[in-house]
């Protein structure tokens, strides 16, 4: 993977994680509204539940990541380990950004 390909993958992973969390929570909120539940509370709860799935979706499943770690440890390809760690951090950043926007939007974290 060339550095250009890695940088574009890094950016894509961030926005995939962001989109899975943010979009999933908002669409889930529409579903909650349609069945008569509180939509903002549902959006906030869904955002908390979708964090891990946003990470998994963004990095493309766990087997590729484990394969890269294995290759890095046993074949001496430390560059692959560093790239996978950076991709995981990018996915975590995207999911955290989506969660933060949902938190600001719903204001569920504010105690009255």
N, C-alpha and C positions, 0 to 999 in steps of 0.2 A: 504494500500500500504506500503510495507516494505521499509526500507531505501535503500536497494539494487535496488529494483524496481524503486524507485523514482530517484535514481542517473542515472540509465540506461535510464529512460524516459527523464530526464533532458538533457542528452547528445543527445538522438535521436531527441528531439524537436529542439535543436540548429541546427543540421545538416539537418533536414527536411526544416526548414526555409531558411537556407543557400542554399540548393539545389533547392528549388522552385524559389528563386529569381535569383540565378546565372544561373541555367539551363534554366529557362524560358526566361531570357533576351538574353542569347546566341542563343537559338533556334529561338526566335523571330527575332534576327538579321539575321539569315540565311534566314528567310522568307522575311525580308526587302530587302536583297540582291537579292533574286529571282524575286522580283517585281520591281527592279530598284531604290530602295531608298538607302540612305546612311546607311550602316549597323552599323557603330559605333555610330552614332547619335541615331539610333533606339534602339540600345542596351541600351544606357544611359537612354533614355526616358522610355523604358520598365522597367528598373530597378527601376526607381522612382515610376512607377505605380504599380509594383508588391509587394512593401514593405508590404502593409496591407494584401494582399492575402497570402503572405508567413507566416505572423503571424497567420492568420485564419487557414491555412492548417496545420501548425505545432502544434497548440494546439487542433486540432481536431474539430473545430467548436466552436461556442460561447455558445451553450446551456449547455454543460458539465461544462464550466467555471462558468456560471451564477448559475448553480445548486450548485456547490461547494461553491460559495460565499454565496448563500442563506443558505446553511446548516451551514456554518461557522458563519453567523450572527445570525440566529434564533435558531440553535441547540447548539451553543456554541463550535463548532468545529473549533477553530481558527487555528489549525494545517492545515486544508484543505485550508484556506485562504492563509496562508503563502506558502504552496506548489503551489497553483495556481499562486500567484504573482511571485514566482521563475520560474515557467514554462513560464510565459509570458515574463519575463526578458530574459530567455534563448532564446526564439523565437526571441525577439527583437535583441539580440546579434547576432544570426545567420543571420538574415535579414540585419543587419547593416554591418556585415563582408562581406556578398555577395555584398552589394551595394558599399562598399569601394573598393573591388577588381575590380568591374566593372568600377568604377570611375577611378581607376589607369590604368586599361586596355584601356579605351576609351580616356582618357585625355580630355573629353568634358568640364570639369570644368576649364581648363586652358584657360585664355583669352590671345589672341595674340595681 
